Amino acid sequence: MGEGGVVDEQEGAAVVMAAWDLSVTVEELGPEVPPVTISVTSDLHIGGVILKLVEKTQLKRDWSDYALWWAQKQQWLLRTSWTLDKCGIQADASLVFIPQHKPLRLGLPNGCTLRLRACFSGPMFRTVLGVCKMLNIRRPEELSLLRPLEEKKKKKKEKDSAEEVYDLVEVPLTSVSQACLYNGMPAHFADSPKTEAVYKMLSVPQPAPPPELITKQYRPASVVDKAHINSRWLDSSRSLMEQGIQENDRLWLRFKYSTFHDLEPKYDAVRLAQLYEQARWAILLEDVDCTEEEMMLFGALQYHISKRSLAEPETTNSNAAMDDLESALLSLEVKMDGDSNTANDLLDNMAAPELNDYLKIFRPKKLTLKGYKQYWFKFQDTRISYFKSKEESVGEPIQQIHLKGCEVAPDVNVAGQKFLIRLLIPAPEGMTEIYLRCENEEQYAHWMAACRLASRGRSLADSSFQSEIQSIRSFLAMQKTSGNSATPAADDTINTYSLVSPRYHKKYKAKQLTARILEAYQNVAQLSWTEAMLRFLQVWQALPDFGISYVVVRFKGSRKDEVLGIAPNRLIRIDLGVGDVVKTWRYNNMRQWNVNWDIRQVAIEFDGNINIGFSCVTADCKIVHEFIGGYIFMSTRSREKSDTLNEELFHKLTGGHEAL
């Protein structure tokens, strides 16, 4: 072998492979030091390049976390057995030898910023898994990272740079799936008083934000504004570096998928606190619409949570709330409803009880029923039938409504004695909307519970029917004011403008708001702060617009932009001009969905030979693909017996052509 190449003996023939110089920047040497040049051949593998680099630098240190980054191609060279030739690397390649884990500034739902070590080389989904393990957040698949909203004014930027950052760079990323707890916190947080304080800050709700902070926050003024926010989610199948994220950049960690599986206060202190904070800000910034009565209830719950969490610091890790049966039921209410078709369920359904009563019905946008009309209703199995009167109920009904797979939403104002059940019934052309009006709370609790069960394919014989009724009763009780007890006196800690969205700052004086919030507070004052957070999440999840992510799209064959709403169980086509729902398609009727990555178009096929296609205007089609695949993945979790995350299935459903 001469100096200018190598000899490869193959079937008696001598092939000379030329050596050439490859320049690599080694980050560890500092920015002033020129790139290190090594002599290589095209058949040298990436591992060999790293070995030569380490030898030439003559630095004695742990290089195990270092890897090669190809700057021009924006990709990592992680397959160490691949040759330079296979990777397509030639002498003009700009390679950098850098650590795969680097500091990242992470904005949490509670407004605090952590600086921690994160993986910049693996798929972003794995980065989130690592961060969640470190912070002791279970169910990391529900969360993701997104780019923060740009702050246009210089003053804001200066303020941002002066924000307090909690430094956790020295806290190691753990490899164990379940954190080892010490005094109620992961062992790696119990190392020092400083890190203990950070963990407490993560697992306890923050005090109510000052009103001026709420008014300064960006508030989406329209569905299109909300659609632009959704374009900021990072791609879960590509690494942070591949998406242009650099060391010490700032990202937001947020709950992306609105299905919160297996929420247990006993194990989920951080997850529960951060989820509550995200819900609180969604209400304060009007990301999700709610009525005035609901806003006052949200205000009362925030006031109570803030007051209790300050007064009861010792309950942070005591789990005393879980000793109470009602608290356990509360946590179950927030869980995702799984499908259950056991033999017992089928037997129960054969002898299911019935509901019979007079109700009023109304069909919006239909000329057949003008206003509410009273009929005799029968509820059997998972269907409703109605007749002109009780006497005629032995004959054929006017109509039979099958509720399996329908959407059920409450529309209630206890003070105004309004008890409506909104039903969206699946139909081949989209969804049919029907409103049922109940006379009183008790009737509403029974019929609402029955509709909820029927939408999940369960009859009135299901064992959860009574607990569903009880849950609805307690929900109504919170909206009801107690006439017997006097309104509690306002204390100095209540700043009502911190508890409601800015529109109420203009509508009411502080004293008026205080009276209304304290009136609602009477109904929640007995709850522990853990129970109150669960109740807050329950009311938030019951809002009609909860959990819908918006994207502006152009449907195939249409000349105008429309909005696609992506919910945990359905897709919604919304007219951009008037904001009305045009059509709804459910995932459980979906046969397949495909993305044409060349023309960036999504095509979906549903049962009944229904096909839709659209291109995305405000976000990349990969974001829509991830939302749909992610929600389908979330629906599989209730059937899983083990707690192990099926990472391979998640990537298969969300990754697109890159994952395949």
Disulfide bonds with the S-S distance in Angstrom:
none
